[in-house]
């Protein structure tokens, strides 16, 4: 179970790059340009997109939304990814951490799509 949960969380962290690429594909010229890049080069090119998007989102949440969303406990998410067997957290807290992390990820996915759409319009 821990391996599957870790894979899910890692996939959620990569989804902003996927939404960015989907938004770029709306432009015929950029779609053709991205289509000429090999899979490996495309992976390396879009590797920095989620890093950039997550940096923007974390900064925004820290300075603007921290009173509403609360602190996102990345340490708990890390322990879930690594499969820490000694992790003892009440279910209510896990539920709150999952809601915070899901809100964060949906915001990043939306931000990725908006940035890709803006780039396609330029």
Secondary structure, DSSP 8 states (H G I E B T S, - for coil): -HHHHHHHHHHHHHHHHHHHHHHHTTSHHHHHHHHTS-HHHHHHHTHHHHHHHHHHHHHHIIIIIHHHH----HHHHHHHHHT-TT----HHHHHHHHHHHHHHHHHHHHHHHHHHHHHHH-
